[in-house]
Amino acid sequence: MNSHSYINRKWLNFLQTLLIIAAMSGILALLGWLVAGRTGIVWAFITSAAVLIISSGLSSWTMVLRMYNARLLTPEQVPVLYRDLSAISQRAGLHHNPALFYIPSASVNAFSMGHKKSPIIAVTDGLLRTLNLRELRAALAHEISHIRNNDIKIMNIADVVSRMTALLALAGQLLLIINLPLILMEDYHISWWIIGVLILAPTISTIMQMALARTREFDADMDAAMLTNDPIGLARALTKLEYSTPGWLTGILRPGKKADLPSVLRTHPRTKDRVDRLISLAQDINQDQEDSDLDHLILPASIPGLKLGMRRRSSTRHL
């Protein structure tokens, strides 16, 4: 992939991220104004900032890891993965290598937590059993890209703004209900657009939050491909994830198929769209698609003292 194309794509993703967050903030400001005028706008953003500061100071990731019964993997247990993790982290400019955790679950999943000073990547038993080493390297690069790009913080901001929007919309609706007798008695006219904003704002904010998540996924895919110089490795990993975990009902009615949600209701882009972009990147760098000696699996059975995951597949996927 040439540098000019890479820079253009990065700028496009950055502008999309900026516009979505600005639009979400605009909806929040509008609701604050409808509920309490200029004071409402100020307090909406002050409260959001306070929640962000408090949440960033909490180690919520510890609770998540305990909930999933996650265990820390050491370099002695999986030296190959830690070697790749260290090399990709250095290439990404991270000063701290992510800690690698193992989750004894059959779901095919990987996700990142923490922040740049204390990054964490969790991988499941199902992921280790499904992907080969080349694909695992690409998956790790994808999560490292999320960490480098501060996507965890960006999505946390979007989540707080979305929740505050829902709270203000509820407050506005309650105010309308409480004042309804007075409005009816005095024949006071309430504009329908105000009612529409109060009802639709939370949904619109949530849809924008999903759009932001999709933008960040595209950005992480592109950065992972650059870090490994292997877009095809990530494309293969995404394809395996797509078809290895169908929902139970879909698996019965349409074997080999997955339920297809409308694009606007997805937190992740369609796998086909992601794979098409990665194939385009591979063509730019004329990548050799052979696996050479990277077709063996990293199985949890080779990790001492760790419990194997359940055999049943689930539909959870964050990569």
N, C-alpha and C positions, 0 to 999 in steps of 0.2 A: 504494500500500500504506500503510495507516495505521500510525502509530508503535506503537500498542498491539499489533497483530498482529506487527509486526517484532520487538518486544522479546520477546514470548512465544516466537516461533520461535528467536530467539537464545538465550534461556535454556534452551529444550529441547535445542538442539544442544550447549550448554555442559555441561548435566547429563549428556547421553549420553556426551560426550567424557570427563568426569570419572569416570563410572561404569566405562567400558571400561578406562581406564588403571588405575583402582583394582583392577578385577577381574584384569587382567593382572599387576599388582604382587602381588596376593594369591596367584596361582598360583606366581609366582616365589618368594615367601616360603615357601609350603608345600613346594616342592621343596627349598629351602635347608634347611628344618627336617628333611625326610626324609633328606637326605644327611648333614648334619652338625649337627643340632640348632640351638640358638640361634646358635651361631657361624656356621653355614651361612647363616642369614638375613642376619646382619650383612655377611658377605663377599660375598654375592650382590649386595646393594645398593651396597656400596663399589666392587666391581668394575664394576657397571653405571655408576655415577657417573663412575668414572675413564675408562671407554670413551667416555662421552658428552663429557667434557671434551676428551679427545684428538681425537675425531672432529670436534668443533666447531671445533677449531683448525686442522684440515687443509683445504686448498683443493681438495677432491675435485671440485668443479665444473669446475675447469680441465681435469682429465683427461677429464671427461665431454664437454666442449665439443670437445676435440681429437679424441676418439674419433668424434664425429659430424661432424668437419671443419667445425665452426661458424665463422662469420665475423661480426665485429661490424658492425652496420648503423649508419651515422651519420645525424644529422638531415638532412644534405644529400641523402642517398640516398632516404630515405622521410620527408619532412617531415610528411605527413599523419598517419602512424602515430605519430611522435614528438610531434606536437601533441596527439593524443588521449591518448597515454601520459602526458604531462606533466599534462594536465587531470585525468585520472582519479586519478593519483598524489596530486595536491594535494587532491582531494576525499577521498581515503582517509586523508589525514593523514600520508603518507610524507614524510620529510625528504630522501630521496634518490630520484631517478627511476631506475627500473630500466634497465639497459643492455639493448638489444635485439639478439639474435643471430639470424642466418639459417643454417638447416641445409639443405644441398642434398639433400633426400630427398623422395621422392614420398609418404611417409606423411603423413596428415593429423593433425598433432600440434602441441601447444604445451605447454610446461612451464616452471615457475619453479624457480630455484635461489638459493643464497646466503642472505643475511639482510637485515634492514632497512637496515643501513648500506651494504651492497653487493649490492643485488638484481639478479637477472638473469632475463630472460624470453627463451626461445628459441622461434622459430616455424619451421616447415618450409616448403619450396617447395610441398608439397601443400596445406598450409593456406592459403597466400597465393593459390593458384590456385582453391581450392574456395569460400572465403568471400568475400562482398562486404565493403565497408568497414564497414557497420553491424554485421555479424556479427563481423568482426575486432575492432571496438571492444569488443564484448561479451566476446569471448574474452580480450582483454587485461585487461579488468576482472576476469574470473574469476581470472586468474593474480595480479593485483595483490591481490585479496582473500586469496588463499593467503599472500602475503607479509605483508600487514597482520595476519592472524590467527595468524601464527607457525606455520602448518601444517607447514612444513618441519621445524621444531624438534620439534613434537609427534609427527610421524610418525617422526622419528629416535629419539625416546625410546621409542616403541612398538617400533621395530625392534630396538633394543638389548635391551629387556626380553624380546622374543620370542626373540632369539638366545641370551640368557643362560638362558632357560627350557629351550631345546633342549639347551644344553650341560649343565645340571644334570641334566636327565632322562637324558641319555646317561651321565653320571657315575654316577647311581643305578643304571642298568641294568648297567653294568660292575661295580659293587660287588656286585650280586646274583649275577652270573655268577661272579665271583672267589670269593665266599663260598658258592657253591652246594654244594660237597662238604662243607664244615663244617656247613651247614644240614641236609643230608640225613643226615649221620652222627649229629648230635645231635637229630634229629627236631624241629628248630625250626620253628615255624609262622609263615609270612609271610602277613599279611593280603592278600587279593585286592584290596582297595581301594588299597593301596599300589602294587601292581604295575600296577593300572589307571591310577593317577595318573601313574606314571613313563612309561607307554606313551602315554597320551592327552594329557598336558599340552601338549606342543609343538603338536599339532594344534589343540587348543582355543585356545591363545594366538595361533596364526596366524589362526584364524577371527575372533577378537576384533580382531586388527590390521586385517583386511579391513573389519570393521564400523566401526572407527574411521575408516578411509579414506573409507568411504561417507558417514559423518556429516560429515566435513570438506568433502567435495564438495558436499553439500547446503548447508552453511553458506556456501561460496564462491559457489555459484549465487545464493543470496539476497542476499549482499552485492554481487555484481556487478550484479544487477538494481537495487539501490538506488543504486549509484554512477553508473550510466548512465541510470537511470529508464527502462530499456528491457528488460523481461523477455522480450519477444517476440524481440528481436534475439538473445539468448542461446539461446532455445528453438530458433530457426531454425538457429543454428550447431551446436547439439548434434544436431539432426535430420540435418543434412548430414553430420556426422562419423559418425553411426550407419550411414548407408546408402552412404557413399562408400568404405568400406574393409572389405568382407566378406573372410573367410578364403578361401583358394584352393579348399578342398574344398567349403565352403558355397556359394561362387559357382558351382561346377559343378553340384552337386546341387539347390540351391534358389536360383536367381538372384534377386537382390534381397532375400534374407533373410540374417540373421546368426545364428550359433550362439548359443543361449540357455543360459547357465550358470545354475545355481541361485543365488538371491540371496546366500546365505551364502558363496559362493565368488567373489564379485565384489569387486574393489577399488573399482569405481565403481558407483553405483546404476544401475538400469535407466534407459535414456534416456527411456522413456515416463513413469516416475515423476518424473524431473527436469523434463520438459517440462510435465507436468500441474501441478506446483507453480508453475512460471514463468507458465503461463497464468492460474492463480489469482491470482498477484501482479498480472498485467497487468489483470485484471478489477477488482482493488481500486483501481488508479490510472486506470482507463478509458483505457488507452493506445491511441493511434492506431497501427494495424498497417501503415500505408503506409510505403514505403521512401523516398519522395521522390527525391532525387538520389543515393542511396547504393548503387546497384546495380552500380557498376563495380568491377572487381577491382584489387588491388594485385599486379601480376605481377612475379616476379623478373627477367623480361626487361628491365624498366625500371631495374634496379639495376646500375650499371656495375661491371664487374670481378668479378661473381659467377657461378659455374657453375650452370647450370640443373639441377634434380633429374631423376632417372630418371623415365620415364613409367610404369613398372610401379607399381601400388598395393600397399602393404603393410598389415598389420593393426595396426600400432603406433598407440596412441592414449593420451594422458595427460590430455587436457583434461577 
